[in-house]
Amino acid sequence: MTSVDAKQRIAAAHRDEAAAKNQAARLSILAAAFLIAIKTITGFLTGSISVWASLLDSLMDIFASVVNFFAVRAASRPADEDHTYGHGKAESLAGLFQAMVITASGLFLIREAIKRIREPHEITSEWLGIGTMAIAIAVSLALVARLRKVARDTESPALASDAVHYASDIYTNGSALVALAIVYFSGWKIVDPIISITISLYILWSAFTVAREAVDILMDRRLPQEIDEQVAAVVSRYQGQGVFGFHDLRTRRSGSLKFIDLHLDVERRLTFEQAHAISVRVLREIEAEIPRSRVSIHTDPAEGDAETRRRGDAAREENHAETRRHGDAARERQSD
């Protein structure tokens, strides 16, 4: 595959991923809008603080999902003169914003639940609330499954944080359902605000998780150790072909993309063209091995021990012999 073909393949994959992320982001907005509509009606009819807590969470959901939608679109834009590494960190900024929104909603719910403990409120039409929460759980389950799949396939931080957000809705809606059922069967109204506080604490923990990942990406935290091991495995395949090793490996992430920089130790006796060619081969193989990676290699001349040079000479001689055999076979076919 030529360099042009590889670039075209990468560009096509990037377009497909961008389309999948935009579609998932739109789906989350539509789902949140539907849940807001049914929870608003149910909240007025039942008067349950747990239902209102779930409604508030859905309002935060749609607000954050709209921000996510535009962040995903911005992150999908190609690199330009002012943003030579692309716009991928827009997704992490959206994730950080989501964490702030989730935190605000969690604190507000705790405040409202404490007020409800001090001033109990009558709850009616519990079965309507139970049915609404069951529908909300089903919608949230389907949405989370879709968001997690697209986030996993595209490694999108924004969609991953969106999935965490909507996963918390499953617990929120489930807890509201349980609260309504307990109130209906036992009459213990105190259960409603207590469960609401429990929901809020889980929401705050979710916010912390989302914020920590977003900050790690924004601060260029290195990629997991597995990435270093994959790079080392690729480089080791070229030992004996003029490559002695590598050093100064640096990795980071921006949106769905992984940026990998390293210095490749190449035998000093190689010509400039040979050193460049083998560096490109290593670069392409790393990018093929690690999805959505962008690799930059600086080639350094190096000296190897006698055994390493002997293996390198033997490998190059074998490559030359193989090339001559292919050439002789081609000439024979032409002469026939």
N, C-alpha and C positions, 0 to 999 in steps of 0.2 A: 504494500500500500504506500503510495507516494505521500509527501507532506501535504499536498493540496487535498488529496482524498481524505486524509486524516482530519484536516481542519473542517472539511465539509461535513464529515460524519459527526464531529463534535458539535458543529453549529446546528445540525438537524436534531441531535439529541437534546441540545439546550432548548430549542424551540418546543419540542414535545414536552419536556419537563415544565417549561413555563406555562404551556397550555393546561397541563394537568393541575398545576398549583393554582392557577387562576380559577379553574372550574371548582376545585375544592373550596377555595376561599368564598366564591359566590354561594356555594351550597350552604356554608355555615351561616351566612347572612340570612338566607331564606328560612333556614331551620329556626334561627333565633327569632325572626319576625313572627313565625307561626306560633312558637311557644309563648311569646309575649301576649299575643292576642287571646289565647285560651286561658292563660294564667291571670290576666287582668280581670276577665269575666268571673273566673272562679274565686279570685281574691275578694271581690266585692260581695259575692254571694255567700261565702263561707266566713269571712272575717278572720281566717287563720293567719297568725304571724308566720308560720312555716311556709304557707303558700305565698305570702307577700315577700318573704325572704327569697324564695325561689324565683319570683317575678323580678325582684331587684337584680338577682344574679343574671337573669336572661337579658335585662336591659343593659347591664354591663357587657354581656356577651356580644350583643349586636353592635354596640359601640366599638368594642375591641376588634370585632370581626371586620368592620368597615375599615378601620385603620390597617388591619392585617391585609385586606384585599389590595389597598393602594401600596402597601409596603412590598407585597409579593410582586406586583406589577413593576414597581421601581427597581427591585432587586434583579428582575429579569432583563433589564436593559443592558445592552453590551457596554464594554468599557469605552471610554471616550478620552479626549485630551486632558480633561480635568479630573477624571476618575480612572486612572490607568489600570487599577486592580478590579474595576467593575463597581457595582452598586450593591453587592451582596449584604453588606452590613445594615442595609435598611431593614432587613428581616429581624436582625438582632435588636435594633432600636424599637421595632414594633413589639418584640417579645418583652423588652424592658418596660415599655408602656403598658402592656397587658398586665404585667406583674403589679404595677402601681394601681391599675384599675381594680384588679382582683383584691388587693390589700384594702383599698378604700371600701369596697362592697362588704368584705368580711368584717371590718371594724364597725361599719354602719349596722350590720345585722346584729352584732353583739349588743350594741347600744339599744336597738329596738327591742331585743329579747329581754334585756334587763328591765326596761320600762314595762314590758308586758307582765313580767313576774311581779312587779310592784303594783300594777293596775291590771288585774285579770280582765279578759275580754271574752264575751260570749262567742262561741263558734257554732255555726249552723251549716246545714247541707253538706255534712261530712262526706257522704257518698259521692257527691259531685266532685269534691276535691280529690277523693281517692281515684276516681276515674281519670280526672285531668292529669294527676301525677303519673298514673300508669302510662298514659299516652306520651307524656313528656319523657319518661324513662325510655320508652321504645324509640322515640325520635332521637334522643341523645345517644343511645347505643349504636344506632345505625350511622349517625354522623361521626362519632368517635372512631368507629371502625374504618370509615372512609378516610378521615383525616390522618389517622395513624398509618394507613397503607401508603398514601401519597407522601406523607412526611418521611416515611422509611425509604421509599423508592427514590425520592429526590433529595433527601437529607436537608429538608427545609426547617430551619429553626422557628420560623413564624408559624408554620402549620403544626409543628410539634408542640409549641406552646398553646396553640389553639386547641389541640387535642387534649392537652392537660386541663385546659379551662373547661371544656365541655365534659370531660370525664368527671370533674368535680360536680357538674350538674347532675350526673347520675346519682351521686350520693346525696346531693341536695334534694332532688326530687324523691328519691327513695326514703329519705328521712322524713320529709313532709308527709309522704304517704303513711308511714308508720305512725307519725304523730296524730294524724287525723283518725286512723283506725283505733288507736289507743283511747283517744278522747271519745270516740263514738261508742266503744264497747265498755269503757270504764268510767268515763266522765272526769278523768284527771286532767284538768285544763293546764296544770303546771307543766305537763309533759311537752306541750307545744313549744314554749319558749326555751326549755332546757335542750330539746333536740335542735332548735334553731342555733343555739350557742355552739353545740357540738359541730354542726355544719360549718359555722363560721370559722372555727379553729382549723378544720380541714382545709377550708378555702385559703386561710393565711399560710398554711404550710405549702400549698400548691403555688402560691405567689412567690414564696421564697425559692422554691425549686426552679421556677421559670426565670426569675431574676438572676439567680446564680449562673445559669447556663448562658443567658444573654450577656452578662458582664464578662464571663470567660472569653467569649468570642470577640467582644468589643475591645478587650484588653490583650488580644492576640495570644491567648493561652496556647501552649503547644498541643499538637494533636496527640491522641493516645499512643502508648508505647508500641502497639501493634503496627502502626504506620512506620515507625523507625525500623521494625523488624522486617516489614515488607520491602522497604528500600534496601536494606542490607542484603536480603535474599536476592533481589534483582542484580545488585552490583556484584555479588559473589559469582554469578553465572558468567561474568566476563573476566574473571581472574584467569590468567593464562592466555588472554587475548590482548594483553597490553594494559589491563586495569589492575592496580594494586589494592585499591580500596577507596574510601571516601572520608571526609571530615567536615566539620562545621555544618552539620545538618540542622536546618531550621524549618519548622513547620508552623502553620497557623491556618485558621479557617475564616472565611468570609461568606456568609450565607450558606449556600449549598456547596461552595467550592473549597477545595483544600489546596493551599499554596505550599510548595515544597522547594526549598533551596538547599543546595549542597555543593561542596567542592569535590571533584572527582580526581583521584590520583592516577595519572596515566603515564606509561613508560616514556622516559625522556627521549629515547631513540626514535620514537614515532615521528613522522612528518606532521606538519600542521594539519594537512588534509586528513590524514589517518586519525589523528587525535580528535578532530572535529567529528568525523564520521562515527567513531565509536561512542563519543559523548551523546550524539543524537540518538543512536540506537538504545543506549541506556535510558535516556530521557523518555523515548517513546514507550519503552517497555514498562517503566514505572507508571506512566500515565495509563497504560492499558491494564496494569495490575491493580491500581488504586482508582476507582471510579471518581469522576468529577475532580480530578487533580490537575493542577497546573504546575509543572516542574521547571525549575531554572537550574542549570548546571554551569559551574565555573571549572574549567579544566586546568589542573595544576600538573606540571612535569614532576616526575618522581623517579627515584632509583629503587629497584627491587634487588633481592638477593639472587645469587647465581641460579638456584633451583627455579625460582619464579621466572627468571629470564629464559631459562632453558625450556620451561613449559610453554612460555609465550612464543618462542621461536618455533617450537614444534607445532603449536596450534596454527600459527600464521602460515607455516609451510603446508599444513594440511588444507587450509583454506585456499591457498594458491593452487594446490594440486587439484582440488575439487573444481575450482573455476576453470582450469585448463581442460579437465575431463569434459565438463559441460560444453566448452568451446569446441573441442574436437568432435564431440557427438553432434553438435549443431552443424558443423562444416560437413560431416559425413552425410547428414540428412539432406543438406543442400546439394551435394554432389550427386546423390541418388536421384 
